[in-house]
Amino acid sequence: MAIFLALIVYLGVKAPSFLTPSTIALVLKQSIPTVVVCLGLATVVMAGGDDVVSGGIDLSIPSIAVLAAAIVADQLTNQGYSLLFALSLGLGAALCAGIVNALLVVSVGMTPLLATLASGAAYVGISQVITHSRRINVSDPFIVSLRDGQVWGIPIGVLAALALAVIFFAALHRTRWGLNLQAVGGNRDAAETSGLAPRKFIALSFVIAGVAGGLAAAFVLARGSGSSPGIEENLLIEMVLATFLGAAFSPRRVVTLWGAVLGAILVSALSVGFGSVGVDVFWTGCIKGGLILVVVASAALSRSNNK
């Protein structure tokens, strides 16, 4: 957190326009796809535990979002189908991808890290087949409204992402099912002794993450005015960094939904800030990668000290 705050202060000094209302609004709009995929990853981590190697992790969510976005863009622009049909098809594909991940982890017994890394590569490949590795522009009024529309001066996309965050929070923190899911992630053996079925909760968390990727597709299309190849890489980096950075907002230093949302906004602020001071985009990627190492290493050291 100290590193992030220092970077924010530095950007505010170097670029006085960085802390203006217009730039803050831009940060919020740019963070929306990251916020939505972080909701999915946070669910998986909360169900499987925050150990990056053996616990809950899903690296395929950005790839699922890109796959769903490719399907929606192709159906709208190339095939001429309605928005409802295109969104249903994209969300259905995302749901199937989440089910595949759940089967790989729970039924086949693959490590979540490797299973979702492999499946994510497959989903990107499928999206490239659909789009022929070319950009597909989308001008549907609904997608445009997610990008440019406002209600009472607040971007519609921001309100939609906030609504999704509230729904996820209510499901995971205000229902018996959500509390049981967190119990499984906190101590799997104790949860099983208490009569819970960890495999069921873990499988469902991957399905929910897949759906989150499908929902993120609409915001990916809105932010980029269409489907573009290669955007899953940057989204993956931002998702992992934001989700685990969010643990800093928790008194128990664990991944939480609201922490992931705040982390996504911070990561977006860095991207916009670095762009405003003229930092090369490749250096921005290097900085984010270094911050991921810092965050994950700090979490590992914290677990070692607790043991």
C-alpha positions in Angstrom: 0.0 0.0 0.0 2.9 2.4 0.8 4.3 1.7 -2.7 1.0 2.4 -4.4 0.4 5.6 -2.3 3.9 6.8 -3.2 3.2 6.2 -6.9 -0.1 8.1 -6.7 1.5 11.0 -4.9 4.3 11.1 -7.5 1.8 11.1 -10.4 -0.3 13.8 -8.8 2.9 16.0 -8.5 4.2 15.2 -12.0 0.7 15.6 -13.7 -1.5 18.2 -11.9 -4.4 17.2 -14.0 -4.2 13.6 -12.7 -6.4 14.4 -9.6 -9.0 16.4 -11.4 -12.7 15.1 -11.6 -12.4 14.4 -15.3 -9.4 12.1 -14.8 -11.0 10.4 -11.8 -14.0 9.7 -14.0 -11.7 8.3 -16.7 -10.0 6.0 -14.1 -13.3 4.7 -12.9 -14.5 4.0 -16.5 -11.2 2.3 -17.5 -11.3 0.1 -14.3 -14.7 -1.4 -15.0 -13.6 -4.6 -16.9 -10.9 -5.2 -14.3 -13.4 -4.8 -11.5 -15.8 -7.4 -13.0 -13.2 -10.0 -13.6 -11.8 -9.4 -10.1 -15.2 -10.2 -8.7 -14.9 -13.7 -10.3 -11.3 -14.2 -9.2 -12.1 -13.1 -5.6 -14.9 -15.6 -5.5 -12.5 -18.4 -6.5 -9.8 -17.4 -4.0 -12.4 -17.1 -1.2 -13.6 -20.6 -1.9 -10.2 -22.3 -2.5 -7.9 -20.3 -0.2 -5.4 -17.6 -1.0 -2.4 -19.8 -1.6 -1.5 -19.0 -5.2 -0.2 -22.5 -6.0 -2.5 -24.9 -4.2 -5.4 -22.6 -3.3 -8.1 -21.0 -5.4 -6.9 -19.2 -8.5 -8.4 -18.8 -12.0 -6.2 -17.3 -14.6 -8.7 -17.9 -17.4 -11.3 -15.3 -16.5 -9.8 -12.6 -18.8 -9.6 -15.2 -21.6 -13.3 -16.1 -21.0 -14.2 -12.4 -21.2 -12.3 -12.0 -24.5 -14.0 -15.2 -25.9 -17.4 -13.9 -24.9 -16.6 -10.5 -26.3 -15.5 -12.1 -29.6 -18.7 -14.0 -29.9 -20.9 -11.0 -29.1 -19.0 -8.8 -31.5 -19.1 -11.4 -34.3 -22.8 -12.0 -33.8 -23.7 -8.3 -33.8 -21.4 -7.0 -36.5 -20.7 -9.9 -38.8 -23.8 -12.0 -38.5 -26.4 -9.3 -37.8 -28.1 -10.9 -34.9 -29.9 -9.1 -32.1 -28.1 -7.8 -29.0 -30.1 -10.2 -26.8 -29.2 -13.2 -28.8 -25.5 -12.2 -29.0 -25.2 -11.5 -25.3 -27.0 -14.8 -24.5 -24.6 -16.7 -26.8 -21.6 -15.0 -25.2 -22.8 -15.6 -21.7 -23.6 -19.2 -22.5 -20.1 -19.8 -23.8 -18.7 -18.2 -20.6 -20.8 -20.5 -18.5 -19.6 -23.5 -20.4 -16.0 -22.4 -19.9 -16.6 -22.0 -16.2 -18.0 -25.5 -16.0 -15.0 -26.9 -17.9 -12.7 -25.3 -15.4 -14.7 -26.7 -12.5 -14.5 -30.2 -14.0 -10.7 -29.9 -14.6 -10.1 -28.9 -11.0 -12.7 -30.9 -9.1 -13.3 -34.0 -11.2 -9.9 -34.4 -12.9 -7.9 -33.1 -10.0 -5.7 -30.7 -11.8 -4.0 -27.9 -9.9 -6.2 -24.7 -10.4 -3.1 -22.7 -11.5 -2.2 -25.1 -14.3 -5.8 -26.0 -15.2 -6.9 -22.4 -15.8 -3.7 -21.4 -17.4 -4.2 -24.2 -20.0 -7.9 -23.6 -20.5 -7.3 -19.8 -20.8 -4.9 -20.4 -23.7 -7.6 -22.6 -25.3 -10.3 -20.0 -24.9 -8.0 -17.3 -26.5 -7.4 -19.7 -29.4 -11.1 -20.2 -29.9 -11.7 -16.4 -29.9 -9.0 -16.0 -32.5 -10.7 -18.5 -34.7 -14.0 -16.7 -34.4 -12.5 -13.3 -35.2 -9.7 -14.5 -37.5 -7.3 -12.5 -35.2 -8.8 -9.3 -36.4 -10.5 -6.4 -34.7 -14.3 -6.3 -34.9 -15.9 -2.9 -34.3 -19.2 -2.7 -32.4 -21.6 0.2 -32.6 -24.6 -1.2 -30.9 -26.5 1.5 -28.9 -26.4 -0.6 -25.7 -22.6 -1.0 -25.9 -22.1 2.6 -26.7 -24.3 3.6 -23.7 -22.1 1.5 -21.4 -19.2 3.5 -22.7 -20.6 7.1 -23.0 -24.0 7.1 -21.3 -24.5 8.9 -17.9 -27.2 9.0 -15.3 -27.2 12.0 -13.0 -23.7 12.7 -14.2 -22.4 9.2 -13.3 -21.2 6.9 -16.1 -23.7 4.1 -16.8 -20.9 1.6 -16.9 -19.7 2.6 -13.4 -23.3 2.2 -12.1 -23.6 -1.2 -13.7 -20.3 -2.4 -12.3 -21.3 -1.1 -8.9 -24.6 -3.1 -9.1 -22.7 -6.3 -9.9 -20.3 -5.7 -7.0 -23.3 -5.2 -4.6 -24.9 -8.5 -5.9 -21.7 -10.4 -5.4 -21.2 -8.9 -2.0 -24.7 -9.8 -0.9 -24.4 -13.4 -2.2 -21.0 -14.0 -0.5 -21.4 -12.0 2.7 -25.1 -11.9 3.4 -26.2 -15.5 2.6 -25.7 -18.8 4.4 -24.3 -20.2 1.1 -21.7 -17.4 0.9 -20.6 -17.8 4.5 -20.2 -21.6 4.0 -18.1 -20.9 0.8 -15.8 -18.6 2.8 -15.6 -21.3 5.5 -14.4 -23.8 2.9 -11.7 -21.4 1.8 -10.6 -20.6 5.3 -10.1 -24.2 6.4 -11.1 -26.9 4.1 -10.6 -29.8 6.6 -12.6 -28.0 9.3 -15.4 -27.2 6.8 -15.6 -30.9 5.7 -15.7 -32.0 9.4 -18.6 -29.6 9.9 -20.6 -31.4 7.2 -19.9 -29.1 4.3 -18.9 -30.4 0.8 -15.8 -28.4 -0.2 -15.7 -29.9 -3.8 -19.2 -28.5 -4.4 -18.4 -25.0 -3.3 -15.1 -24.9 -5.1 -16.7 -26.2 -8.4 -19.4 -23.6 -8.1 -16.9 -20.8 -7.6 -15.3 -21.6 -10.9 -18.7 -21.5 -12.6 -19.4 -18.1 -11.0 -16.0 -16.9 -12.2 -16.8 -18.0 -15.7 -20.1 -16.1 -15.6 -18.2 -13.0 -14.3 -16.0 -13.3 -17.4 -19.0 -13.4 -19.6 -20.5 -10.3 -17.9 -17.1 -8.5 -18.3 -17.3 -9.1 -22.0 -19.9 -6.3 -22.5 -17.6 -3.8 -20.6 -14.6 -5.0 -22.6 -16.5 -4.2 -25.8 -17.6 -0.9 -24.5 -14.1 0.2 -23.4 -12.5 -0.8 -26.7 -15.5 0.0 -29.0 -15.2 -3.6 -30.2 -13.3 -6.8 -29.9 -9.5 -6.6 -30.2 -7.0 -9.5 -30.1 -4.5 -9.6 -27.3 -6.2 -7.5 -24.7 -6.5 -10.6 -22.3 -2.8 -10.3 -21.4 -3.1 -6.8 -19.8 -6.4 -7.7 -18.3 -4.9 -10.8 -16.7 -2.0 -8.8 -15.1 -4.4 -6.1 -13.8 -6.8 -8.8 -12.4 -4.2 -10.7 -10.4 -2.5 -7.5 -9.2 -5.8 -5.9 -8.1 -7.3 -8.9 -6.4 -4.3 -9.7 -4.3 -3.5 -6.1 -3.6 -7.1 -5.9 -2.2 -6.0 -8.0 0.7 -4.2 -4.9 2.1 -7.7 -3.4 2.7 -8.7 -6.4 4.9 -7.9 -6.4 8.6 -7.1 -10.1 8.3 -5.0 -9.6 5.1 -7.2 -11.9 3.1 -8.8 -11.4 -0.4 -12.2 -9.8 -0.2 -14.7 -8.5 -2.8 -14.5 -4.8 -1.9 -10.7 -5.1 -1.5 -10.5 -6.4 -5.1 -12.7 -3.6 -6.4 -10.6 -0.9 -4.7 -7.5 -2.7 -5.9 -8.8 -2.6 -9.5 -9.4 1.2 -9.2 -5.9 1.7 -7.9 -4.4 -0.3 -10.7 -6.4 1.6 -13.3 -5.3 4.9 -11.7 -1.7 3.8 -12.2 -2.2 3.0 -15.8 -3.9 6.3 -16.5 -1.4 8.2 -14.4 1.6 6.7 -16.2 0.0 7.5 -19.5 -0.5 11.1 -18.5 3.2 11.6 -17.6 4.4 9.9 -20.8 5.7 6.6 -19.4 6.0 4.0 -22.2 3.3 1.3 -22.2 5.9 -1.4 -22.1 7.5 0.1 -18.9 4.0 0.3 -17.4 3.7 -3.5 -17.9 7.1 -4.0 -16.3 6.0 -2.0 -13.3 2.8 -3.9 -12.9 4.6 -7.2 -13.2 7.1 -6.1 -10.5 4.2 -5.0 -8.3 2.6 -8.5 -8.7 5.8 -10.0 -7.4 5.9 -7.7 -4.4 2.2 -8.4 -3.5 2.4 -12.2 -3.9 5.8 -12.4 -2.2 4.5 -10.3 0.7 1.5 -12.6 1.1 3.8 -15.7 1.1 6.1 -14.2 3.7 3.0 -13.3 5.8 1.8 -16.9 5.7 5.2 -18.2 6.6 5.4 -16.0 9.6 2.0 -17.0 10.8 3.0 -20.6 10.7 
